[in-house]
Amino acid sequence: MSQNQERSNTFRHEIAYRGEAIFEKRKQFELIVCGAGALGSNLLNMLARQGFESLTVIDCDRVERHNLQTQYYGKSDVGTVKVRACKNKLFRDLGVKIVDLKKEIKKPSDLKLAQESKLIVDTFDNFESRRIIQQACREFKISCVHAGMSDDGFSEIKWDEVYRIPEEEVPQEDVCEYPLATNLVHFTVNLLAEVIARFADEGIKQNYEFTLKDLKISSL
């Protein structure tokens, strides 16, 4: 079986729904996911299953046991660098090769490598990293979509044109300690994956807010 035949068989349902031309377009669409935590790691899995192959992930953390509930990792990944675990799992599960960068983003110039990319996806869980990404994307004129969650069951997906970084008046709580519902993570990831797909396919930018307790989606 040729590589193209194998790919067509693996992704036949998505190809049937989206069309072969769209699927081929996604294969060449270069994007960078910043963060390999709850949102970023699961997003990479979703994007790969939607036909995106030109994927780069940036993170500097290692997998810890408490990550297993909400992130795209298993027991055998504990202690592994997150970006390497994502790379290995996606290649093993789907045969998709991604670029993994164990790197901390400290200043906008750290994202110079993104200048040839068509999209940066910000899934970092701290405000300072979000500020740096926003500065870099505006400086290098790269499209950027931000996604984040709170401990009260709220999530947002917003393009940089309308995104505002929250003012942090008190020291931020350790993100590993606050309450986080698994369903909130996966719902946000699925919605984010569709937002990215529509941008890649049609150039459409859509913004959403979601609350888990009342299952309410607001289109902004």
Residue frames as qw, qx, qy, qz and C-alpha x, y, z in Angstrom:
[[0.000, 0.888, 0.459, 0.000, 0.00, 0.00, 0.00],
 [0.402, 0.494, -0.030, 0.770, 1.37, 3.42, -0.98],
 [0.206, -0.171, -0.460, 0.846, 1.77, 6.25, 1.54],
 [0.309, -0.047, -0.146, -0.939, -1.11, 8.16, -0.08],
 [0.619, -0.240, -0.647, -0.374, -3.39, 5.13, 0.06],
 [0.488, -0.252, -0.698, 0.460, -2.52, 4.51, 3.69],
 [0.019, -0.099, -0.253, 0.962, -3.25, 8.16, 4.53],
 [0.453, -0.128, -0.371, -0.800, -6.57, 8.06, 2.66],
 [0.628, -0.281, -0.720, -0.093, -7.63, 4.95, 4.56],
 [0.375, -0.195, -0.594, 0.684, -6.57, 6.36, 7.93],
 [0.061, 0.303, 0.240, -0.920, -8.44, 9.66, 7.49],
 [0.027, 0.291, 0.786, 0.544, -11.24, 8.52, 5.18],
 [0.109, -0.728, -0.663, 0.137, -14.09, 9.90, 7.32],
 [0.161, -0.710, -0.060, 0.683, -12.61, 13.40, 7.63],
 [0.136, -0.172, 0.599, 0.770, -11.75, 13.41, 3.92],
 [0.015, 0.476, 0.824, 0.306, -15.30, 12.36, 3.05],
 [0.131, -0.809, -0.488, 0.301, -16.72, 15.18, 5.17],
 [0.170, -0.751, 0.094, 0.631, -14.29, 17.98, 4.24],
 [0.686, 0.725, -0.004, -0.063, -13.25, 16.98, 0.73],
 [0.874, 0.026, 0.065, 0.480, -9.87, 15.92, -0.65],
 [0.367, 0.681, 0.000, 0.634, -8.88, 19.45, -1.69],
 [0.407, -0.821, 0.121, -0.381, -9.38, 20.83, 1.83],
 [0.905, -0.390, 0.110, 0.128, -7.51, 17.90, 3.33],
 [0.760, 0.288, 0.046, 0.581, -4.53, 18.51, 1.04],
 [0.062, 0.807, -0.039, 0.586, -4.60, 22.22, 1.90],
 [0.653, -0.725, 0.112, -0.189, -4.45, 21.44, 5.61],
 [0.936, -0.059, 0.009, 0.347, -1.45, 19.18, 5.08],
 [0.555, 0.394, -0.012, 0.733, 0.60, 22.21, 3.98],
 [0.235, -0.860, -0.105, -0.440, -0.82, 24.69, 6.50],
 [0.554, 0.153, -0.542, 0.613, 2.02, 25.55, 8.89],
 [0.429, -0.767, -0.069, -0.472, 1.08, 26.36, 12.46],
 [0.343, 0.267, -0.695, 0.573, 2.72, 26.50, 15.86],
 [0.639, -0.633, -0.381, -0.214, 1.06, 25.46, 19.12],
 [0.140, 0.518, -0.524, 0.661, 2.52, 27.26, 22.13],
 [0.518, -0.304, 0.539, -0.591, 2.00, 25.09, 25.18],
 [0.523, 0.080, -0.821, -0.215, 1.66, 21.32, 25.51],
 [0.206, -0.058, 0.733, -0.646, -0.57, 21.23, 28.56],
 [0.431, 0.359, 0.749, -0.352, -4.29, 20.49, 28.85],
 [0.531, 0.725, 0.130, -0.418, -5.29, 22.51, 25.80],
 [0.227, 0.721, -0.553, -0.350, -2.14, 22.28, 23.67],
 [0.211, -0.252, 0.940, 0.087, -1.46, 18.55, 23.96],
 [0.488, 0.405, 0.747, -0.202, -5.05, 17.53, 23.21],
 [0.422, 0.779, -0.008, -0.465, -5.26, 20.11, 20.42],
 [0.047, 0.551, -0.749, -0.364, -2.27, 18.58, 18.64],
 [0.323, 0.089, 0.942, -0.006, -4.03, 15.23, 18.66],
 [0.453, 0.654, 0.500, -0.342, -7.21, 16.77, 17.24],
 [0.280, 0.784, -0.278, -0.479, -5.40, 18.76, 14.55],
 [0.101, -0.365, 0.879, 0.289, -3.43, 15.73, 13.42],
 [0.348, 0.297, 0.887, -0.067, -6.67, 13.75, 13.11],
 [0.393, 0.783, 0.294, -0.382, -8.13, 16.59, 11.02],
 [0.764, 0.541, 0.192, 0.295, -5.32, 16.36, 8.48],
 [0.020, 0.959, -0.268, 0.094, -2.87, 19.00, 9.75],
 [0.944, -0.006, -0.080, 0.319, 0.70, 17.75, 9.42],
 [0.448, 0.511, -0.189, 0.709, 2.90, 20.87, 9.40],
 [0.568, -0.779, -0.190, -0.186, 2.75, 21.18, 13.18],
 [0.426, 0.354, -0.527, 0.644, 5.27, 22.58, 15.66],
 [0.607, -0.719, -0.323, -0.105, 4.81, 22.50, 19.43],
 [0.283, 0.526, -0.433, 0.675, 6.72, 24.62, 21.95],
 [0.701, -0.664, -0.067, -0.250, 6.91, 23.90, 25.68],
 [0.264, 0.598, -0.664, 0.364, 9.61, 23.35, 28.30],
 [0.614, -0.388, 0.465, -0.506, 7.83, 21.22, 30.91],
 [0.174, 0.157, -0.970, -0.056, 7.85, 17.51, 31.67],
 [0.643, -0.331, -0.504, -0.472, 4.84, 15.24, 32.14],
 [0.139, -0.247, 0.735, -0.616, 3.78, 14.82, 35.77],
 [0.024, -0.246, -0.968, 0.045, 1.31, 12.32, 37.15],
 [0.191, 0.564, 0.523, -0.610, -1.35, 14.94, 37.87],
 [0.221, 0.401, -0.392, -0.798, -1.31, 15.83, 34.16],
 [0.054, 0.039, 0.960, 0.274, -2.83, 12.50, 33.16],
 [0.255, 0.541, 0.699, -0.392, -6.44, 13.48, 33.92],
 [0.330, 0.825, 0.216, -0.406, -6.63, 16.38, 31.48],
 [0.114, 0.742, -0.495, -0.438, -3.67, 16.07, 29.11],
 [0.852, 0.407, -0.233, -0.235, -2.77, 13.87, 26.13],
 [0.189, 0.550, -0.788, 0.201, -0.41, 11.62, 28.08],
 [0.890, -0.247, -0.339, -0.179, -0.34, 8.21, 29.75],
 [0.749, -0.641, 0.155, 0.069, 1.49, 6.65, 32.69],
 [0.852, 0.053, 0.182, 0.488, 4.46, 5.68, 30.53],
 [0.365, 0.725, 0.083, 0.578, 4.98, 9.37, 29.63],
 [0.480, -0.876, -0.051, 0.008, 5.50, 10.58, 33.21],
 [0.606, -0.568, 0.282, 0.480, 8.90, 12.26, 33.45],
 [0.571, 0.291, 0.481, 0.598, 9.18, 12.74, 29.69],
 [0.022, -0.272, 0.092, 0.958, 9.52, 16.19, 28.13],
 [0.508, 0.500, 0.509, -0.484, 5.98, 17.06, 27.02],
 [0.473, 0.663, -0.270, -0.514, 6.82, 18.08, 23.46],
 [0.126, 0.375, -0.899, -0.187, 8.77, 14.87, 22.91],
 [0.336, 0.180, 0.877, -0.291, 5.92, 12.78, 24.34],
 [0.543, 0.607, 0.213, -0.541, 3.47, 14.49, 21.95],
 [0.345, 0.609, -0.584, -0.411, 5.78, 13.89, 19.00],
 [0.039, -0.209, 0.977, 0.014, 6.24, 10.22, 19.83],
 [0.419, 0.321, 0.748, -0.402, 2.55, 9.58, 20.45],
 [0.539, 0.639, 0.038, -0.547, 1.35, 11.25, 17.26],
 [0.315, 0.518, -0.726, -0.325, 3.87, 9.37, 15.15],
 [0.115, -0.069, 0.982, -0.133, 3.08, 6.07, 16.84],
 [0.419, 0.414, 0.659, -0.469, -0.71, 6.55, 16.70],
 [0.535, 0.744, 0.252, -0.311, -1.14, 8.24, 13.31],
 [0.741, 0.195, 0.319, 0.558, 2.20, 8.30, 11.55],
 [0.151, 0.945, 0.124, 0.263, 2.17, 12.12, 11.72],
 [0.668, -0.040, -0.191, 0.718, 5.57, 13.77, 12.21],
 [0.105, -0.969, -0.170, -0.148, 5.63, 17.06, 14.11],
 [0.438, 0.493, -0.370, 0.654, 8.43, 19.40, 15.18],
 [0.636, -0.685, -0.341, 0.097, 9.02, 19.46, 18.93],
 [0.313, 0.600, -0.274, 0.684, 10.83, 22.39, 20.55],
 [0.615, -0.571, -0.431, 0.331, 11.72, 22.20, 24.24],
 [0.315, 0.317, -0.004, 0.895, 11.97, 25.93, 24.72],
 [0.160, -0.678, -0.521, 0.493, 10.86, 28.65, 27.12],
 [0.248, 0.696, 0.322, 0.592, 9.45, 31.78, 25.49],
 [0.438, -0.515, -0.327, 0.660, 10.99, 34.71, 27.38],
 [0.024, 0.572, -0.092, -0.815, 10.89, 37.49, 24.77],
 [0.674, 0.598, 0.134, -0.413, 9.22, 38.14, 21.40],
 [0.321, 0.668, -0.619, -0.258, 12.41, 37.34, 19.47],
 [0.380, -0.203, 0.897, -0.103, 12.18, 33.77, 20.77],
 [0.634, 0.449, 0.594, -0.209, 9.35, 33.34, 18.26],
 [0.180, 0.639, -0.431, -0.610, 11.28, 34.53, 15.21],
 [0.183, -0.088, 0.947, 0.249, 11.14, 30.95, 13.99],
 [0.353, 0.518, 0.735, -0.258, 7.40, 31.47, 13.52],
 [0.152, 0.555, -0.148, -0.804, 7.73, 34.10, 10.81],
 [0.217, 0.156, -0.776, -0.572, 7.09, 31.54, 8.06],
 [0.052, 0.310, 0.930, -0.188, 4.07, 30.07, 9.85],
 [0.174, -0.438, -0.498, -0.728, 0.49, 30.95, 9.00],
 [0.592, -0.640, -0.200, -0.448, -0.82, 30.73, 12.54],
 [0.204, 0.240, -0.760, 0.568, 0.27, 30.69, 16.18],
 [0.639, -0.525, -0.463, -0.319, -2.03, 29.08, 18.71],
 [0.007, 0.466, -0.562, 0.683, -1.57, 30.37, 22.25],
 [0.760, -0.411, -0.451, -0.223, -2.55, 27.81, 24.88],
 [0.372, 0.235, -0.600, 0.668, -0.13, 28.91, 27.59],
 [0.497, -0.637, -0.589, -0.016, -1.51, 29.03, 31.13],
 [0.417, -0.563, -0.242, 0.672, 0.17, 32.22, 32.36],
 [0.225, 0.929, 0.239, -0.172, -0.39, 35.85, 31.49],
 [0.210, -0.756, 0.406, 0.468, 3.24, 36.82, 30.94],
 [0.421, -0.043, 0.791, 0.443, 3.73, 34.19, 28.22],
 [0.348, 0.708, 0.611, 0.066, 0.51, 35.36, 26.57],
 [0.019, 0.933, -0.020, -0.358, 1.81, 38.95, 26.53],
 [0.306, -0.505, 0.630, 0.504, 5.04, 37.84, 24.86],
 [0.419, 0.282, 0.805, 0.312, 3.17, 35.84, 22.22],
 [0.240, 0.867, 0.421, -0.117, 0.86, 38.76, 21.53],
 [0.101, -0.847, 0.266, 0.450, 3.81, 41.12, 21.13],
 [0.373, -0.268, 0.757, 0.465, 5.62, 38.69, 18.82],
 [0.404, 0.491, 0.749, 0.183, 2.60, 38.04, 16.61],
 [0.173, 0.938, 0.231, -0.192, 1.92, 41.76, 16.21],
 [0.209, -0.743, 0.438, 0.462, 5.57, 42.51, 15.52],
 [0.268, -0.198, 0.834, 0.440, 5.97, 39.71, 12.96],
 [0.546, 0.246, -0.162, -0.784, 2.42, 40.12, 11.59],
 [0.220, 0.013, -0.969, -0.110, 1.39, 36.52, 12.22],
 [0.634, -0.388, -0.289, -0.604, -2.23, 35.51, 12.83],
 [0.145, 0.152, -0.841, 0.499, -2.77, 34.34, 16.40],
 [0.640, -0.464, -0.363, -0.493, -5.64, 32.74, 18.27],
 [0.044, -0.355, 0.712, -0.604, -5.68, 32.56, 22.07],
 [0.713, -0.344, -0.518, -0.323, -7.47, 29.91, 24.12],
 [0.096, 0.294, -0.694, 0.650, -7.79, 29.76, 27.89],
 [0.580, -0.470, -0.638, -0.186, -9.85, 28.39, 30.77],
 [0.204, -0.542, 0.417, -0.700, -10.69, 29.38, 34.33],
 [0.088, 0.050, -0.938, 0.331, -11.34, 27.37, 37.46],
 [0.423, 0.251, 0.505, -0.709, -15.07, 28.22, 37.44],
 [0.557, 0.351, 0.750, 0.056, -15.88, 26.37, 34.20],
 [0.369, 0.870, 0.067, -0.321, -15.35, 29.21, 31.75],
 [0.630, -0.108, 0.471, 0.608, -13.28, 29.12, 28.56],
 [0.332, 0.841, 0.029, -0.426, -12.63, 31.51, 25.71],
 [0.664, 0.133, 0.482, 0.555, -11.27, 31.31, 22.17],
 [0.160, 0.935, 0.143, -0.282, -10.37, 34.71, 20.75],
 [0.691, 0.486, 0.096, 0.527, -8.34, 35.99, 17.84],
 [0.514, -0.206, -0.200, 0.808, -5.63, 38.48, 18.72],
 [0.032, 0.429, 0.270, 0.861, -7.54, 41.39, 17.18],
 [0.511, -0.615, -0.209, -0.563, -10.10, 41.22, 20.00],
 [0.790, -0.280, -0.479, 0.261, -8.15, 39.42, 22.72],
 [0.135, -0.808, 0.270, -0.506, -7.36, 41.29, 25.92],
 [0.564, 0.068, -0.722, 0.394, -4.98, 39.80, 28.48],
 [0.528, -0.753, -0.380, -0.100, -6.61, 39.92, 31.93],
 [0.013, 0.748, -0.395, 0.533, -5.11, 42.33, 34.43],
 [0.754, -0.172, -0.590, 0.233, -3.40, 40.29, 37.11],
 [0.251, -0.801, 0.125, -0.530, -3.95, 42.12, 40.40],
 [0.689, -0.554, 0.435, -0.174, -2.85, 39.30, 42.72],
 [0.080, -0.454, 0.865, 0.201, -0.21, 36.59, 42.32],
 [0.727, 0.125, -0.437, -0.514, -1.59, 33.87, 40.05],
 [0.810, -0.285, 0.439, -0.266, -2.58, 30.63, 41.71],
 [0.216, -0.337, 0.875, 0.271, -0.56, 27.55, 40.79],
 [0.637, 0.222, -0.326, -0.663, -2.38, 26.25, 37.72],
 [0.438, 0.104, -0.893, -0.020, -1.66, 22.68, 38.82],
 [0.034, -0.126, -0.795, 0.593, -3.74, 23.20, 41.97],
 [0.418, 0.164, 0.162, -0.879, -6.97, 24.86, 40.84],
 [0.632, 0.274, 0.684, -0.241, -10.14, 22.91, 39.95],
 [0.260, 0.427, -0.539, -0.678, -10.40, 21.89, 36.29],
 [0.795, 0.212, 0.454, -0.343, -13.13, 19.78, 34.70],
 [0.442, -0.114, 0.762, 0.459, -12.00, 17.30, 32.07],
 [0.395, 0.645, 0.642, 0.128, -15.12, 18.02, 29.98],
 [0.059, 0.945, 0.024, -0.321, -14.26, 21.73, 29.91],
 [0.318, -0.537, 0.604, 0.495, -10.82, 20.90, 28.53],
 [0.394, 0.128, 0.826, 0.382, -12.09, 18.63, 25.77],
 [0.295, 0.807, 0.509, -0.057, -15.01, 20.83, 24.79],
 [0.034, -0.897, 0.161, 0.410, -12.68, 23.83, 24.50],
 [0.353, -0.364, 0.719, 0.476, -10.16, 21.83, 22.49],
 [0.421, 0.404, 0.778, 0.234, -12.81, 20.55, 20.06],
 [0.202, 0.918, 0.304, -0.155, -14.21, 24.03, 19.55],
 [0.180, -0.790, 0.377, 0.449, -10.71, 25.46, 19.10],
 [0.455, -0.095, 0.775, 0.428, -9.83, 22.77, 16.56],
 [0.380, 0.660, 0.629, 0.158, -12.89, 23.70, 14.49],
 [0.018, 0.954, 0.029, -0.298, -12.05, 27.42, 14.73],
 [0.307, -0.569, 0.589, 0.486, -8.55, 26.68, 13.44],
 [0.473, 0.221, 0.791, 0.320, -9.91, 24.44, 10.67],
 [0.305, 0.839, 0.450, -0.014, -12.25, 27.15, 9.42],
 [0.081, -0.889, 0.234, 0.385, -9.43, 29.68, 9.40],
 [0.381, -0.338, 0.738, 0.442, -7.14, 27.31, 7.48],
 [0.421, 0.382, 0.791, 0.228, -9.88, 26.28, 5.06],
 [0.187, 0.785, 0.513, 0.292, -11.68, 29.57, 4.45],
 [0.298, 0.316, -0.136, 0.890, -9.80, 32.37, 6.22],
 [0.451, -0.693, -0.313, -0.466, -12.66, 32.83, 8.70],
 [0.239, 0.188, -0.646, 0.700, -11.90, 34.08, 12.23],
 [0.569, -0.568, -0.414, -0.426, -14.54, 33.25, 14.86],
 [0.040, 0.354, -0.622, 0.697, -14.48, 34.10, 18.57],
 [0.669, -0.407, -0.550, -0.291, -16.28, 32.15, 21.29],
 [0.199, -0.396, 0.650, -0.617, -16.89, 32.00, 25.01],
 [0.681, -0.174, -0.670, -0.239, -18.18, 28.88, 26.73],
 [0.367, -0.433, 0.559, -0.605, -19.49, 28.10, 30.21],
 [0.280, 0.062, -0.957, -0.037, -19.66, 24.49, 31.32],
 [0.160, 0.171, 0.765, -0.600, -22.27, 24.84, 34.07],
 [0.530, 0.502, 0.342, -0.592, -25.04, 26.00, 31.73],
 [0.593, 0.165, 0.674, 0.408, -23.55, 24.55, 28.51],
 [0.294, 0.901, 0.227, -0.225, -23.77, 27.95, 26.88],
 [0.601, 0.052, 0.336, 0.723, -21.72, 28.93, 23.83],
 [0.136, 0.891, 0.174, -0.396, -21.52, 32.61, 22.97],
 [0.647, 0.372, 0.309, 0.590, -20.34, 33.68, 19.52],
 [0.240, -0.734, -0.118, 0.625, -18.66, 37.08, 19.74]]
